[in-house]
Amino acid sequence: MRSREAVYQKIKTVLADLFEVDPESISEDSRLYEDLDIDSIDAVDLVVELKGYIGKKISPEDFKSVRTVGDVVNAVCELLGNE
């Protein structure tokens, strides 16, 4: 089981590496589309990357209501069985 902070740091690293987002500009309140300029195709790439981290299939339903970085952290923690 990974801590919530470890999940957050992983997601922050993925966003910085995949989408060249400045890590300093990423917070749990950052909105994916509006603040970080992550579009729907980028979101698919993010899910594919997180699938490798989680180690299991991610259904679109798991990320349907995700709007912020914090939402992504919550969704990943739930899939990992943290919450």
CORLINZI-V400485 format. One record per residue. RES is the residue in one small letter. SS is DSSP state (hx for helix, st for strand, lp for the rest). PSI is psi in whole degrees, 0 to 359 (NA if undefined). Layout:
res={RES & RES}
ss={SS & SS}
psi={PSI & PSI}
This chain:
res={m & r & s & r & e & a & v & y & q & k & i & k & t & v & l & a & d & l & f & e & v & d & p & e & s & i & s & e & d & s & r & l & y & e & d & l & d & i & d & s & i & d & a & v & d & l & v & v & e & l & k & g & y & i & g & k & k & i & s & p & e & d & f & k & s & v & r & t & v & g & d & v & v & n & a & v & c & e & l & l & g & n & e}
ss={lp & lp & lp & hx & hx & hx & hx & hx & hx & hx & hx & hx & hx & hx & hx & hx & hx & hx & hx & lp & lp & lp & hx & hx & hx & lp & lp & lp & lp & lp & st & lp & lp & lp & lp & lp & lp & lp & lp & hx & hx & hx & hx & hx & hx & hx & hx & hx & hx & hx & hx & hx & hx & hx & lp & lp & lp & lp & lp & hx & hx & hx & hx & lp & lp & lp & lp & st & hx & hx & hx & hx & hx & hx & hx & hx & hx & hx & hx & hx & lp & lp & lp}
psi={133 & 145 & 158 & 321 & 321 & 319 & 315 & 315 & 321 & 313 & 320 & 317 & 316 & 314 & 319 & 316 & 313 & 322 & 8 & 40 & 135 & 119 & 330 & 338 & 358 & 125 & 171 & 339 & 353 & 129 & 131 & 309 & 311 & 314 & 322 & 357 & 39 & 117 & 182 & 325 & 319 & 322 & 323 & 316 & 321 & 315 & 319 & 316 & 318 & 330 & 318 & 323 & 318 & 324 & 17 & 166 & 142 & 124 & 151 & 330 & 327 & 333 & 13 & 320 & 12 & 126 & 331 & 169 & 320 & 322 & 320 & 315 & 313 & 316 & 316 & 316 & 319 & 317 & 329 & 351 & 19 & 332 & NA}
